[in-house]
Amino acid sequence: MSGIYLLLGSNIGRRLKNLDRAKELIVSNGIIIKKESQIYETAAWGNEDQEAFLNQVIEIETKKSPQRLLQITQLIENEMGRVRYEKWGKRLIDIDILYFDDLIFQENDLSLPHPGIADRRFTLVPLVEIASEMVHPVLEKTQAELLSVCEDQLEVSVFDQY
């Protein structure tokens, strides 16, 4: 089991609308969204002195290359008004490529699979929801196995939008 998975995150402004708008722009670039996790809320990771994040993992289908997909996600972030304040800082929208099938790849601004997957509950919890048996091509563990040994203690809870 493999696929292309993106992590969407927002902790500025109308967070839920930001995630929805990012998905609209992804689709408008000829990319198909195959699956979506629920939306989760977590405290900020790495720099805790900021608002909580909403995060969601989506599985997509595209014939675009990993490099082209990265360009598109960065264009979407820019179009939506993302300003890169600081590493692990507040974000109007953040779109990370987590997996691109079983590809193991390293080039400038793109590392596949994403190097932080195994360390972050806010990534693993939604991944397990939609791809629990998918095997990490480097660590050779399923997403469920990675979550079971993840040392990150941040609470990840389903976002109650009502």
C-alpha distance (Angstrom), angle and dihedral (degrees) to the residues before:
residue distance angle dihedral
M1 . . .
S2 3.78 . .
G3 3.76 137.7 .
I4 3.76 145.6 150.8
Y5 3.80 112.7 -81.3
L6 3.79 130.5 -173.1
L7 3.79 129.0 -169.0
L8 3.80 116.0 -144.4
G9 3.79 120.4 -162.9
S10 3.80 138.1 174.4
N11 3.79 135.5 171.8
I12 3.82 103.2 162.9
G13 3.79 128.4 79.3
R14 3.78 120.6 -22.9
R15 3.78 95.2 -0.3
L16 3.80 97.8 -174.6
K17 3.81 92.2 47.8
N18 3.80 88.8 49.1
L19 3.82 91.2 56.5
D20 3.81 91.3 46.6
R21 3.81 92.1 49.0
A22 3.80 91.7 49.4
K23 3.81 90.0 53.3
E24 3.82 90.6 49.2
L25 3.80 90.3 52.6
I26 3.80 92.1 46.4
V27 3.81 90.0 54.4
S28 3.83 91.9 44.6
N29 3.82 87.1 60.2
G30 3.80 91.7 62.6
I31 3.80 95.9 -96.7
I32 3.80 120.0 135.2
I33 3.80 119.8 -139.0
K34 3.81 106.2 -143.5
K35 3.82 101.0 175.0
E36 3.78 138.0 6.3
S37 3.78 128.8 -161.1
Q38 3.75 120.5 -140.9
I39 3.78 115.1 -88.7
Y40 3.79 114.5 -96.1
E41 3.78 131.4 -161.3
T42 3.79 121.2 -144.9
A43 3.75 138.6 165.3
A44 3.78 113.2 -100.9
W45 3.81 113.3 -80.3
G46 3.79 122.5 -136.7
N47 3.81 94.4 4.8
E48 3.80 106.7 43.7
D49 3.82 96.8 -179.5
Q50 3.82 95.3 91.6
E51 3.79 142.8 68.5
A52 3.81 122.1 -62.5
F53 3.79 118.9 -91.2
L54 3.76 130.6 -125.1
N55 3.80 110.1 -144.1
Q56 3.78 134.4 -174.8
V57 3.80 134.2 174.3
I58 3.78 119.5 -143.8
E59 3.78 129.8 -171.7
I60 3.78 112.4 -141.0
E61 3.77 139.1 -171.9
T62 3.79 121.1 -142.7
K63 3.77 140.9 146.8
K64 3.80 90.1 -146.5
S65 3.80 119.6 113.7
P66 3.81 120.1 -107.9
Q67 3.81 89.9 -108.0
R68 3.81 92.1 51.2
L69 3.81 90.7 47.1
L70 3.81 89.1 53.1
Q71 3.82 90.2 51.0
I72 3.80 90.4 50.9
T73 3.80 93.9 48.4
Q74 3.80 90.9 49.2
L75 3.82 91.3 48.2
I76 3.81 89.3 51.5
E77 3.81 90.9 50.0
N78 3.81 90.2 50.1
E79 3.81 93.7 44.9
M80 3.79 89.8 52.7
G81 3.80 90.5 52.4
R82 3.76 103.1 -103.1
V83 3.78 113.7 170.6
R84 3.79 116.7 -166.2
Y85 3.80 100.4 -132.1
E86 3.78 99.9 166.5
K87 3.79 141.8 -33.7
W88 3.82 108.7 -68.4
G89 3.80 88.2 4.6
K90 3.78 132.0 139.0
R91 3.77 116.3 -58.8
L92 3.76 135.7 -165.4
I93 3.80 85.9 -158.6
D94 3.77 134.2 -7.8
I95 3.80 122.9 -173.2
D96 3.80 117.4 -171.7
I97 3.79 126.5 -176.7
L98 3.80 103.8 -133.4
Y99 3.79 101.9 175.8
F100 3.78 134.4 2.7
D101 3.79 100.5 -165.0
D102 3.82 108.3 -73.0
L103 3.78 93.3 -36.0
I104 3.80 118.4 142.1
F105 3.78 105.9 -161.7
Q106 3.82 139.8 157.7
E107 3.79 123.7 -174.7
N108 3.82 129.7 143.0
D109 3.83 104.9 -66.7
L110 3.80 97.6 5.8
S111 3.80 128.8 75.3
L112 3.79 119.7 172.0
P113 2.87 126.0 -129.3
H114 3.81 91.8 29.3
P115 3.82 105.8 -101.7
G116 3.83 95.6 -133.9
I117 3.80 100.1 54.7
A118 3.81 98.4 102.0
D119 3.81 93.2 47.5
R120 3.80 100.3 52.3
R121 3.79 126.6 73.4
F122 3.82 91.0 -169.2
T123 3.80 87.1 64.3
L124 3.80 99.3 37.5
V125 3.82 98.8 47.3
P126 3.83 95.0 59.7
L127 3.82 90.8 38.2
V128 3.80 90.8 54.6
E129 3.81 89.2 50.4
I130 3.81 93.2 60.6
A131 3.83 104.8 19.5
S132 3.80 109.3 20.9
E133 3.81 95.4 150.0
M134 3.80 96.9 45.2
V135 3.80 109.0 118.7
H136 3.81 121.2 -131.7
P137 3.83 102.6 -123.2
V138 3.83 94.2 -140.4
L139 3.81 103.3 34.2
E140 3.83 92.8 37.2
K141 3.81 93.1 -141.8
T142 3.78 129.6 117.3
Q143 3.79 119.5 -111.0
A144 3.82 88.4 -108.2
E145 3.81 90.7 53.5
L146 3.81 91.0 48.4
L147 3.80 90.8 51.3
S148 3.81 92.1 49.1
V149 3.82 91.2 58.6
C150 3.81 99.0 34.3
E151 3.80 110.6 126.2
D152 3.81 95.0 -157.9
Q153 3.82 108.1 116.4
L154 3.81 99.6 -167.2
E155 3.78 112.3 128.1
V156 3.79 113.6 -116.5
S157 3.79 113.8 -164.7
V158 3.78 134.4 174.9
F159 3.80 108.0 -98.7
D160 3.79 112.7 -114.0
Q161 3.78 102.8 -151.4
Y162 3.82 94.6 -175.6
